[in-house]
Amino acid sequence: MLGSAQFDELKFHDAKVLERNGNFEASKEVLRKEFANDTNNIEFALFNAILDSRLYRTKSSLSRLIQVEKILEAQHPNSDKLEFYWFKTFLGKAFNYDVDRKFDLALKYYLKADSLSKHNLNLDDFATLHGRRLLLYSAKGRWKDAEELRIKYQSKVDSINDPRLYSYFHNQLGTHYHYARNGPMAIYHLNESQKITEKLFDTVLLVNNLFTKGIVFNEHMDNRDLSLEYYMTSLELCDCPDRELLQTTGNYNISRIFKGKKKIALQKEYLHKTRQYANSARQLHTKNNVFRDLYEIYDIEQNIDSAYYYLKLHKIYTDSLGVIDREKKFAELQSKFNVAEKERLLLISEKNEKQSRNLATALGGGLLGASLIGFLLFKNTKRKQRIAEQERELEIQKKEKILKDQELNAIDAMIEGQEKERQRLASDLHDSVGATLSAAKLQFDHLSKNKDKLEDMDELFSKTKTLLDDAYTEVRSMAHLKNSGVIAKKGLLPAIEKLAKNASGTNNLKVEVQDFGLDEKLEASLEISIFRIIQELVTNIIKHAHATEATISITQHEDTLSIIVEDNGVGFNARKIHKKDGMGLSSIEKRVEHLEGTLEVDATPGKGTTILIDIPL
């Protein structure tokens, strides 16, 4: 039963209270301190994944959920807790795919979670499981499925008879009727939800309720004033960076309302607020719209410099998004082409079978006719083969050109990375070893010039020896860290463990390595590239993070290698990362791009840094 497998309330009490109040970052920090060294703790990994979902960090959340699955399969094949953890894992995956608008995958995992659910689910899981499915059916226009689920959902809500669940239910019905474009019904259910929510002091649900009201009054009730009031109130109650999606959408919607009211100054103010929050990859289209609107405003104001600046940004983002859209459309067209090609080949096959039957019948009527038909078929086939051959040659030429371009880009990235490595090594030698040796040289010159006059000769000799020892230690330490890649020939994991061992102790830093599924060696050049990326990240932690703990997590999936490097250091402002030319992040990004992978930076000043990297195998 699910009840026997609930989290240890004593250990998780503080983190879960913070999570219920919407303080997701603070909840993560509690977990980090409590369970940082417990790498196989299922509760810790699963709750961490749920918090990442709440923060809309779907990539990080999915990676942690895959880690939970591996731990379950390896350590708990017959445990009575298995059903509970699988349910939470499926529900987490469904929610992440739902947020990323991958509705078919989301529905698949909602149904899997539903098959494991029991009558004693907690209210949050119950509302998520049924409410999100209802909204998913509504968003896809599957009204029959939505109505059947609504009736079933309402029946269960009535039987449980809990105020908090009623609040969830009415809130989700309000969104359901918003999708159905029924404004009055949407407002009725949202009002019912608000009455209960205000009594329960549930700020998170109240924010969601007010925000949805703003959408309904703007889109379905043609009441901009009320819409603006609800948008403003919801954003005031949710004035925190954890709700990036809500802040981005809300501020942009407010700017559009002020545009309709021709209040240009207020429109401009909320466009800049939108730009402040629109930082994730999911907000690119909104960010592009902000640049377009700001260009139009500054153009009207005849502020040429600002207008040109935002027009340029708008064009850059439009071009980038156009490439993404074209790639998606190309994939869709390719899929349709494959289906059409299969149908064409099937028709040709059926046609050939029919022709064969006709030929067999015609053979009795005359050999000459059959020979003529055979000759025509032969010529037609040869012609098709020639056309196909020409098309293949053109395709080969195109691929060769693409490969040459990729090779040139790879060489450029490699040269730039090597140059940065040389510059960094020269800087380290100049700043640390050079300074120490300069001091030793001054001491030695002093000894040489005054050897017959000095009374504290032994003390000066001792100081000079200490300086030379320090210089030797610094060079040896740098050599250990920089040349750890030599042991990559023994495999990626031993190389990283050696790197962690060498780095531990530097600046009171402790580095741990966690691996999942990394049982076999990868291709040699790939292992070296991955090692250099991790080496660069560890160097950043040593030089800039002022951290005491760091973790390197490597998970090998079927066709992907996931890398998570975390530290508890000083962090930095992730929004300004591209404005800086430090910390070697540009070099790391180019290395990851060369491997056709993706890199995501999650950093907040004072709260440490998390780097997420996915590399296809």
Secondary structure, 3 states (H helix, E strand, C coil): CHHHHCCCHHHHHHHHHHHHCCCHHHHHHHHHHHHCCCCCCHHHHHHHHHHHHHCCCHHHHHHHHHHHHHHHHHHCCCCCCHHHHHHHHHHHHHHHHHHCCCHHHHHHHHHHHHHHCCCCCCHHHHHHHHHHHHHHHHHCCCHHHHHHHHHHHHHHHHHHCCHHHHHHHHHHHHHHHHHCCCHHHHHHHHHHHHHHHHHHCCHHHHHHHHHHHHHHHHHCCCCHHHHHHHHHHHHHHCCCHHHHHHHHHHHHHHHHHHHHCCCHHHHHHHHHHHHHHCCCHHHHHHHHHHHHHHHHHHHHCCCHHHHHHHHHHHHHHHHHHHHHHHHHHHHHHHHHHHHHHHHHHHHHHHHHHHHHHHHHHHHHHCHHHHHHHHHHHHHHHHHHHHHHHHHHHHHHHHHHHHHHHHHHHHHHHHHHHHHHHHHHHHHHHHHHHHHHHHHHHHHHHHHHHCCCCCCCHHHHHHHHHHHHHHHHHHHHHHHHHHCHHHHHHHCHHHHHHHHHHHHCCHHHCEEEEEEECCCCCCCHHHHHHHHHHHHHHHHHHHHHHCCCEEEEEEEECCCEEEEEEEECCCCCCHHHHHHCCCCCHHHHHHHHHHCCCEEEEEECCCCCEEEEEEEEC
